[in-house]
Amino acid sequence: MDDEALLRGRVYGADHDDPDPGPRPGHEYRELVGGPLDGLLLDVTGWDAERLDHGAALATELGAFGAGGRAHYGWRPTDRRRWDWQGDSP
């Protein structure tokens, strides 16, 4: 993902009313690929290597389990800046 593409992205968890839901300078992001959160950016600023290795289970109402469900994302072996959808859970 080039810098221009990163600047166009919307950050996971940004308020829908936020006039600037994009990435912030000085933060580190991962692109979510596939699944209900496809195309969003996840702010991983301050995450240590162990936490990054485990990926993330992100709350979403858009997944297979609706409200209260989670979408699981983990790093892509060929590009650790992109995290692929691994499925949903309640």
Chimera marker file (.cmm) of the C-alpha trace (Angstrom):
<marker_set name="trace">
<marker id="1" x="0.000" y="0.000" z="0.000" r="1" g="1" b="0" radius="0.5"/>
<marker id="2" x="1.514" y="3.314" z="-1.025" r="1" g="1" b="0" radius="0.5"/>
<marker id="3" x="1.263" y="6.506" z="1.036" r="1" g="1" b="0" radius="0.5"/>
<marker id="4" x="-1.475" y="7.952" z="-1.168" r="1" g="1" b="0" radius="0.5"/>
<marker id="5" x="-3.670" y="4.868" z="-0.731" r="1" g="1" b="0" radius="0.5"/>
<marker id="6" x="-3.091" y="4.969" z="3.020" r="1" g="1" b="0" radius="0.5"/>
<marker id="7" x="-4.226" y="8.580" z="3.200" r="1" g="1" b="0" radius="0.5"/>
<marker id="8" x="-7.548" y="7.730" z="1.511" r="1" g="1" b="0" radius="0.5"/>
<marker id="9" x="-8.413" y="4.959" z="3.999" r="1" g="1" b="0" radius="0.5"/>
<marker id="10" x="-10.940" y="5.066" z="6.808" r="1" g="1" b="0" radius="0.5"/>
<marker id="11" x="-9.760" y="3.988" z="10.248" r="1" g="1" b="0" radius="0.5"/>
<marker id="12" x="-11.603" y="1.193" z="12.082" r="1" g="1" b="0" radius="0.5"/>
<marker id="13" x="-13.426" y="2.650" z="15.071" r="1" g="1" b="0" radius="0.5"/>
<marker id="14" x="-13.627" y="6.199" z="13.711" r="1" g="1" b="0" radius="0.5"/>
<marker id="15" x="-16.932" y="7.892" z="14.458" r="1" g="1" b="0" radius="0.5"/>
<marker id="16" x="-19.333" y="7.996" z="11.522" r="1" g="1" b="0" radius="0.5"/>
<marker id="17" x="-19.748" y="11.733" z="12.127" r="1" g="1" b="0" radius="0.5"/>
<marker id="18" x="-16.001" y="12.385" z="12.073" r="1" g="1" b="0" radius="0.5"/>
<marker id="19" x="-15.307" y="14.780" z="9.184" r="1" g="1" b="0" radius="0.5"/>
<marker id="20" x="-11.787" y="13.289" z="8.885" r="1" g="1" b="0" radius="0.5"/>
<marker id="21" x="-12.011" y="9.526" z="9.577" r="1" g="1" b="0" radius="0.5"/>
<marker id="22" x="-8.663" y="8.861" z="7.924" r="1" g="1" b="0" radius="0.5"/>
<marker id="23" x="-5.257" y="8.035" z="9.335" r="1" g="1" b="0" radius="0.5"/>
<marker id="24" x="-3.435" y="10.446" z="11.611" r="1" g="1" b="0" radius="0.5"/>
<marker id="25" x="0.193" y="11.512" z="11.225" r="1" g="1" b="0" radius="0.5"/>
<marker id="26" x="2.594" y="9.636" z="13.466" r="1" g="1" b="0" radius="0.5"/>
<marker id="27" x="0.368" y="6.552" z="13.733" r="1" g="1" b="0" radius="0.5"/>
<marker id="28" x="0.995" y="3.061" z="12.363" r="1" g="1" b="0" radius="0.5"/>
<marker id="29" x="-1.754" y="1.182" z="10.506" r="1" g="1" b="0" radius="0.5"/>
<marker id="30" x="-2.578" y="-2.210" z="9.016" r="1" g="1" b="0" radius="0.5"/>
<marker id="31" x="-4.963" y="-2.603" z="6.078" r="1" g="1" b="0" radius="0.5"/>
<marker id="32" x="-7.830" y="-5.044" z="6.714" r="1" g="1" b="0" radius="0.5"/>
<marker id="33" x="-8.474" y="-7.262" z="3.682" r="1" g="1" b="0" radius="0.5"/>
<marker id="34" x="-11.629" y="-9.291" z="3.096" r="1" g="1" b="0" radius="0.5"/>
<marker id="35" x="-14.500" y="-9.968" z="5.462" r="1" g="1" b="0" radius="0.5"/>
<marker id="36" x="-16.853" y="-7.400" z="6.950" r="1" g="1" b="0" radius="0.5"/>
<marker id="37" x="-14.173" y="-4.757" z="7.599" r="1" g="1" b="0" radius="0.5"/>
<marker id="38" x="-12.517" y="-4.941" z="4.179" r="1" g="1" b="0" radius="0.5"/>
<marker id="39" x="-10.681" y="-1.767" z="3.242" r="1" g="1" b="0" radius="0.5"/>
<marker id="40" x="-10.543" y="-0.254" z="6.726" r="1" g="1" b="0" radius="0.5"/>
<marker id="41" x="-7.282" y="0.635" z="8.441" r="1" g="1" b="0" radius="0.5"/>
<marker id="42" x="-6.505" y="-0.619" z="11.939" r="1" g="1" b="0" radius="0.5"/>
<marker id="43" x="-4.453" y="1.689" z="14.166" r="1" g="1" b="0" radius="0.5"/>
<marker id="44" x="-1.715" y="-0.478" z="15.710" r="1" g="1" b="0" radius="0.5"/>
<marker id="45" x="0.316" y="2.393" z="17.144" r="1" g="1" b="0" radius="0.5"/>
<marker id="46" x="2.088" y="1.212" z="20.277" r="1" g="1" b="0" radius="0.5"/>
<marker id="47" x="1.400" y="-2.494" z="19.734" r="1" g="1" b="0" radius="0.5"/>
<marker id="48" x="4.403" y="-4.683" z="20.572" r="1" g="1" b="0" radius="0.5"/>
<marker id="49" x="5.637" y="-7.502" z="18.299" r="1" g="1" b="0" radius="0.5"/>
<marker id="50" x="3.802" y="-10.211" z="20.242" r="1" g="1" b="0" radius="0.5"/>
<marker id="51" x="0.467" y="-8.435" z="19.973" r="1" g="1" b="0" radius="0.5"/>
<marker id="52" x="1.011" y="-7.810" z="16.256" r="1" g="1" b="0" radius="0.5"/>
<marker id="53" x="1.790" y="-11.513" z="15.754" r="1" g="1" b="0" radius="0.5"/>
<marker id="54" x="-1.581" y="-12.475" z="17.222" r="1" g="1" b="0" radius="0.5"/>
<marker id="55" x="-3.668" y="-10.277" z="14.929" r="1" g="1" b="0" radius="0.5"/>
<marker id="56" x="-6.969" y="-8.897" z="16.169" r="1" g="1" b="0" radius="0.5"/>
<marker id="57" x="-10.558" y="-9.875" z="16.928" r="1" g="1" b="0" radius="0.5"/>
<marker id="58" x="-12.502" y="-6.721" z="16.103" r="1" g="1" b="0" radius="0.5"/>
<marker id="59" x="-16.047" y="-5.961" z="17.186" r="1" g="1" b="0" radius="0.5"/>
<marker id="60" x="-18.432" y="-5.529" z="14.265" r="1" g="1" b="0" radius="0.5"/>
<marker id="61" x="-22.144" y="-5.667" z="13.585" r="1" g="1" b="0" radius="0.5"/>
<marker id="62" x="-21.456" y="-6.554" z="9.959" r="1" g="1" b="0" radius="0.5"/>
<marker id="63" x="-20.134" y="-10.104" z="10.483" r="1" g="1" b="0" radius="0.5"/>
<marker id="64" x="-21.896" y="-13.448" z="10.464" r="1" g="1" b="0" radius="0.5"/>
<marker id="65" x="-22.954" y="-13.097" z="14.113" r="1" g="1" b="0" radius="0.5"/>
<marker id="66" x="-24.381" y="-9.574" z="13.955" r="1" g="1" b="0" radius="0.5"/>
<marker id="67" x="-24.227" y="-7.227" z="16.939" r="1" g="1" b="0" radius="0.5"/>
<marker id="68" x="-21.687" y="-8.422" z="19.472" r="1" g="1" b="0" radius="0.5"/>
<marker id="69" x="-19.791" y="-10.494" z="16.912" r="1" g="1" b="0" radius="0.5"/>
<marker id="70" x="-16.119" y="-10.231" z="16.079" r="1" g="1" b="0" radius="0.5"/>
<marker id="71" x="-14.173" y="-10.384" z="12.833" r="1" g="1" b="0" radius="0.5"/>
<marker id="72" x="-10.746" y="-12.010" z="13.123" r="1" g="1" b="0" radius="0.5"/>
<marker id="73" x="-7.806" y="-10.652" z="11.142" r="1" g="1" b="0" radius="0.5"/>
<marker id="74" x="-4.206" y="-11.814" z="10.980" r="1" g="1" b="0" radius="0.5"/>
<marker id="75" x="-1.099" y="-10.716" z="9.118" r="1" g="1" b="0" radius="0.5"/>
<marker id="76" x="-0.452" y="-11.873" z="5.597" r="1" g="1" b="0" radius="0.5"/>
<marker id="77" x="2.768" y="-13.930" z="5.293" r="1" g="1" b="0" radius="0.5"/>
<marker id="78" x="3.850" y="-12.048" z="2.171" r="1" g="1" b="0" radius="0.5"/>
<marker id="79" x="2.960" y="-8.558" z="3.435" r="1" g="1" b="0" radius="0.5"/>
<marker id="80" x="2.663" y="-7.951" z="7.175" r="1" g="1" b="0" radius="0.5"/>
<marker id="81" x="1.114" y="-4.518" z="6.527" r="1" g="1" b="0" radius="0.5"/>
<marker id="82" x="-2.027" y="-6.254" z="5.234" r="1" g="1" b="0" radius="0.5"/>
<marker id="83" x="-4.129" y="-8.374" z="7.548" r="1" g="1" b="0" radius="0.5"/>
<marker id="84" x="-6.431" y="-10.959" z="6.010" r="1" g="1" b="0" radius="0.5"/>
<marker id="85" x="-9.858" y="-11.902" z="7.333" r="1" g="1" b="0" radius="0.5"/>
<marker id="86" x="-9.802" y="-15.314" z="9.047" r="1" g="1" b="0" radius="0.5"/>
<marker id="87" x="-13.456" y="-15.637" z="9.978" r="1" g="1" b="0" radius="0.5"/>
<marker id="88" x="-16.085" y="-14.411" z="12.433" r="1" g="1" b="0" radius="0.5"/>
<marker id="89" x="-17.030" y="-15.452" z="15.953" r="1" g="1" b="0" radius="0.5"/>
<marker id="90" x="-19.849" y="-14.601" z="18.355" r="1" g="1" b="0" radius="0.5"/>
<link id1="1" id2="2" r="1" g="1" b="0" radius="0.2"/>
<link id1="2" id2="3" r="1" g="1" b="0" radius="0.2"/>
<link id1="3" id2="4" r="1" g="1" b="0" radius="0.2"/>
<link id1="4" id2="5" r="1" g="1" b="0" radius="0.2"/>
<link id1="5" id2="6" r="1" g="1" b="0" radius="0.2"/>
<link id1="6" id2="7" r="1" g="1" b="0" radius="0.2"/>
<link id1="7" id2="8" r="1" g="1" b="0" radius="0.2"/>
<link id1="8" id2="9" r="1" g="1" b="0" radius="0.2"/>
<link id1="9" id2="10" r="1" g="1" b="0" radius="0.2"/>
<link id1="10" id2="11" r="1" g="1" b="0" radius="0.2"/>
<link id1="11" id2="12" r="1" g="1" b="0" radius="0.2"/>
<link id1="12" id2="13" r="1" g="1" b="0" radius="0.2"/>
<link id1="13" id2="14" r="1" g="1" b="0" radius="0.2"/>
<link id1="14" id2="15" r="1" g="1" b="0" radius="0.2"/>
<link id1="15" id2="16" r="1" g="1" b="0" radius="0.2"/>
<link id1="16" id2="17" r="1" g="1" b="0" radius="0.2"/>
<link id1="17" id2="18" r="1" g="1" b="0" radius="0.2"/>
<link id1="18" id2="19" r="1" g="1" b="0" radius="0.2"/>
<link id1="19" id2="20" r="1" g="1" b="0" radius="0.2"/>
<link id1="20" id2="21" r="1" g="1" b="0" radius="0.2"/>
<link id1="21" id2="22" r="1" g="1" b="0" radius="0.2"/>
<link id1="22" id2="23" r="1" g="1" b="0" radius="0.2"/>
<link id1="23" id2="24" r="1" g="1" b="0" radius="0.2"/>
<link id1="24" id2="25" r="1" g="1" b="0" radius="0.2"/>
<link id1="25" id2="26" r="1" g="1" b="0" radius="0.2"/>
<link id1="26" id2="27" r="1" g="1" b="0" radius="0.2"/>
<link id1="27" id2="28" r="1" g="1" b="0" radius="0.2"/>
<link id1="28" id2="29" r="1" g="1" b="0" radius="0.2"/>
<link id1="29" id2="30" r="1" g="1" b="0" radius="0.2"/>
<link id1="30" id2="31" r="1" g="1" b="0" radius="0.2"/>
<link id1="31" id2="32" r="1" g="1" b="0" radius="0.2"/>
<link id1="32" id2="33" r="1" g="1" b="0" radius="0.2"/>
<link id1="33" id2="34" r="1" g="1" b="0" radius="0.2"/>
<link id1="34" id2="35" r="1" g="1" b="0" radius="0.2"/>
<link id1="35" id2="36" r="1" g="1" b="0" radius="0.2"/>
<link id1="36" id2="37" r="1" g="1" b="0" radius="0.2"/>
<link id1="37" id2="38" r="1" g="1" b="0" radius="0.2"/>
<link id1="38" id2="39" r="1" g="1" b="0" radius="0.2"/>
<link id1="39" id2="40" r="1" g="1" b="0" radius="0.2"/>
<link id1="40" id2="41" r="1" g="1" b="0" radius="0.2"/>
<link id1="41" id2="42" r="1" g="1" b="0" radius="0.2"/>
<link id1="42" id2="43" r="1" g="1" b="0" radius="0.2"/>
<link id1="43" id2="44" r="1" g="1" b="0" radius="0.2"/>
<link id1="44" id2="45" r="1" g="1" b="0" radius="0.2"/>
<link id1="45" id2="46" r="1" g="1" b="0" radius="0.2"/>
<link id1="46" id2="47" r="1" g="1" b="0" radius="0.2"/>
<link id1="47" id2="48" r="1" g="1" b="0" radius="0.2"/>
<link id1="48" id2="49" r="1" g="1" b="0" radius="0.2"/>
<link id1="49" id2="50" r="1" g="1" b="0" radius="0.2"/>
<link id1="50" id2="51" r="1" g="1" b="0" radius="0.2"/>
<link id1="51" id2="52" r="1" g="1" b="0" radius="0.2"/>
<link id1="52" id2="53" r="1" g="1" b="0" radius="0.2"/>
<link id1="53" id2="54" r="1" g="1" b="0" radius="0.2"/>
<link id1="54" id2="55" r="1" g="1" b="0" radius="0.2"/>
<link id1="55" id2="56" r="1" g="1" b="0" radius="0.2"/>
<link id1="56" id2="57" r="1" g="1" b="0" radius="0.2"/>
<link id1="57" id2="58" r="1" g="1" b="0" radius="0.2"/>
<link id1="58" id2="59" r="1" g="1" b="0" radius="0.2"/>
<link id1="59" id2="60" r="1" g="1" b="0" radius="0.2"/>
<link id1="60" id2="61" r="1" g="1" b="0" radius="0.2"/>
<link id1="61" id2="62" r="1" g="1" b="0" radius="0.2"/>
<link id1="62" id2="63" r="1" g="1" b="0" radius="0.2"/>
<link id1="63" id2="64" r="1" g="1" b="0" radius="0.2"/>
<link id1="64" id2="65" r="1" g="1" b="0" radius="0.2"/>
<link id1="65" id2="66" r="1" g="1" b="0" radius="0.2"/>
<link id1="66" id2="67" r="1" g="1" b="0" radius="0.2"/>
<link id1="67" id2="68" r="1" g="1" b="0" radius="0.2"/>
<link id1="68" id2="69" r="1" g="1" b="0" radius="0.2"/>
<link id1="69" id2="70" r="1" g="1" b="0" radius="0.2"/>
<link id1="70" id2="71" r="1" g="1" b="0" radius="0.2"/>
<link id1="71" id2="72" r="1" g="1" b="0" radius="0.2"/>
<link id1="72" id2="73" r="1" g="1" b="0" radius="0.2"/>
<link id1="73" id2="74" r="1" g="1" b="0" radius="0.2"/>
<link id1="74" id2="75" r="1" g="1" b="0" radius="0.2"/>
<link id1="75" id2="76" r="1" g="1" b="0" radius="0.2"/>
<link id1="76" id2="77" r="1" g="1" b="0" radius="0.2"/>
<link id1="77" id2="78" r="1" g="1" b="0" radius="0.2"/>
<link id1="78" id2="79" r="1" g="1" b="0" radius="0.2"/>
<link id1="79" id2="80" r="1" g="1" b="0" radius="0.2"/>
<link id1="80" id2="81" r="1" g="1" b="0" radius="0.2"/>
<link id1="81" id2="82" r="1" g="1" b="0" radius="0.2"/>
<link id1="82" id2="83" r="1" g="1" b="0" radius="0.2"/>
<link id1="83" id2="84" r="1" g="1" b="0" radius="0.2"/>
<link id1="84" id2="85" r="1" g="1" b="0" radius="0.2"/>
<link id1="85" id2="86" r="1" g="1" b="0" radius="0.2"/>
<link id1="86" id2="87" r="1" g="1" b="0" radius="0.2"/>
<link id1="87" id2="88" r="1" g="1" b="0" radius="0.2"/>
<link id1="88" id2="89" r="1" g="1" b="0" radius="0.2"/>
<link id1="89" id2="90" r="1" g="1" b="0" radius="0.2"/>
</marker_set>
